[in-house]
Amino acid sequence: MMVSDEVVAVFPSKFKDGDVRVVYCPHNRTYELRYAVLLGSQVGSRRRLVWSAVAFDACDYVQVAHMLIDARALADMLLLERC
């Protein structure tokens, strides 16, 4: 996260560490969805929490609308089911 980046919205989740953040990056003129994903190990039951981000063009209103729909859907999704 750059110094000039700002969190413009947080979609709360009922799951631990499940909140989804919408961050505006003025240097790229993009919005980013930032959220946690729980990765399971193929070999054992070890799981780890990693952070993921997806960028959307802030000047494309269709992308922004889809981003908000995705943010709400991700907040309602189990961390293990997220990609």
Secondary structure, DSSP 8 states (H G I E B T S, - for coil): --TT-EEEEEE--SSTT--EEEEEETTTTEEEEEEEEEEE-SSSS-EEEEEEEEEEETT-HHHHHHHHHHHHHHHTS-GGG--
